[in-house]
């Protein structure tokens, strides 16, 4: 019973983090990158937003990326726990590869904004 409960708990952690990562990939990170780009573009316009707004947007993006990486870490911790509980070396031998969205490159965002000017 203990092994079943620990395995179920590890699968639940994996599944919950997979759903959270999916939200980050599809909605949260793209929306914040768009908000950051918009703040940067408005800052470059005369009478636009202040530099502090750009910094706040950048800090929010960095915080969300940190949260994304934390959720990714928790998901892989659950994978390792499941693998250990099931005593298998290749847990995903039958599962298709799940590609992870890359972390936005802030330097590239700045370069593309400069090229637009």
C-alpha positions as CSV (number, residue, x, y, z in Angstrom):
1,X,0.0,0.0,0.0
2,X,2.8,2.4,0.8
3,X,4.5,1.8,-2.5
4,X,1.2,2.3,-4.3
5,X,0.6,5.6,-2.4
6,X,4.1,6.9,-3.1
7,X,3.9,6.0,-6.8
8,X,0.4,7.7,-7.1
9,X,1.7,10.8,-5.3
10,X,4.7,11.0,-7.7
11,X,2.5,10.5,-10.7
12,X,0.2,13.3,-9.4
13,X,3.2,15.7,-9.0
14,X,4.3,14.8,-12.5
15,X,0.9,15.4,-14.0
16,X,0.2,18.6,-12.1
17,X,3.6,20.1,-13.2
18,X,3.1,18.9,-16.8
19,X,-0.2,20.9,-16.8
20,X,1.5,23.9,-15.3
21,X,4.3,23.8,-17.8
22,X,1.8,23.6,-20.6
23,X,0.1,26.8,-19.3
24,X,3.5,28.5,-19.1
25,X,4.5,27.4,-22.7
26,X,1.2,28.3,-24.3
27,X,0.0,31.4,-22.4
28,X,2.0,32.8,-19.5
29,X,5.5,33.2,-21.0
30,X,4.3,34.3,-24.5
31,X,2.0,36.9,-23.0
32,X,4.7,38.3,-20.7
33,X,7.2,38.4,-23.6
34,X,4.6,40.3,-25.6
35,X,4.0,42.7,-22.6
36,X,7.7,43.3,-22.2
37,X,8.1,44.0,-25.9
38,X,5.2,46.4,-25.8
39,X,6.6,48.2,-22.8
40,X,9.9,48.5,-24.5
41,X,8.3,49.8,-27.7
42,X,6.2,52.3,-25.7
43,X,9.3,53.5,-23.9
44,X,11.1,54.3,-27.1
45,X,8.2,56.6,-28.2
46,X,8.3,60.2,-27.0
47,X,5.8,60.5,-24.1
48,X,5.6,56.7,-23.7
49,X,6.0,54.6,-20.5
50,X,8.8,55.3,-18.1
51,X,12.0,53.3,-17.8
52,X,10.7,51.9,-14.5
53,X,7.8,50.3,-16.3
54,X,10.2,48.6,-18.7
55,X,12.3,47.4,-15.7
56,X,9.2,46.1,-13.9
57,X,8.1,44.2,-17.1
58,X,11.6,42.7,-17.5
59,X,11.7,41.7,-13.8
60,X,8.3,40.1,-14.1
61,X,9.5,38.1,-17.2
62,X,12.6,37.0,-15.3
63,X,10.5,35.9,-12.4
64,X,8.2,33.9,-14.6
65,X,11.1,32.2,-16.3
66,X,12.4,31.3,-12.8
67,X,9.0,29.9,-11.9
68,X,8.9,28.0,-15.2
69,X,12.3,26.4,-14.4
70,X,11.1,25.6,-10.9
71,X,8.1,23.8,-12.2
72,X,10.3,22.0,-14.8
73,X,12.6,20.9,-11.9
74,X,9.7,19.6,-9.9
75,X,8.4,17.7,-12.9
76,X,11.8,16.0,-13.5
77,X,12.1,15.3,-9.8
78,X,8.8,13.5,-10.0
79,X,10.1,11.5,-13.0
80,X,13.1,10.4,-11.1
81,X,10.9,9.4,-8.1
82,X,8.6,7.4,-10.4
83,X,11.5,5.7,-12.1
84,X,13.0,4.8,-8.7
85,X,9.7,3.5,-7.3
86,X,9.1,1.4,-10.5
87,X,12.8,0.4,-10.6
88,X,13.1,1.2,-14.3
89,X,16.0,3.0,-16.0
90,X,13.9,4.3,-19.0
91,X,10.5,5.5,-17.9
92,X,9.6,7.1,-21.2
93,X,10.5,4.2,-23.5
94,X,7.0,4.2,-25.0
95,X,6.2,7.9,-24.6
96,X,6.7,10.4,-27.4
97,X,9.2,13.1,-26.8
98,X,7.8,16.3,-25.2
99,X,9.7,19.3,-26.5
100,X,10.2,22.1,-24.0
101,X,9.8,25.7,-25.0
102,X,13.1,27.4,-24.9
103,X,13.8,30.2,-22.4
104,X,13.3,33.6,-24.1
105,X,16.6,35.3,-25.1
106,X,16.3,38.8,-23.7
107,X,19.4,39.9,-25.5
108,X,17.8,38.8,-28.8
109,X,14.6,40.8,-27.9
110,X,16.7,43.9,-27.4
111,X,18.6,43.4,-30.6
112,X,15.4,42.9,-32.6
113,X,13.9,46.1,-31.0
114,X,17.0,48.1,-31.9
115,X,16.9,46.8,-35.6
116,X,13.3,48.0,-35.8
117,X,14.3,51.5,-34.9
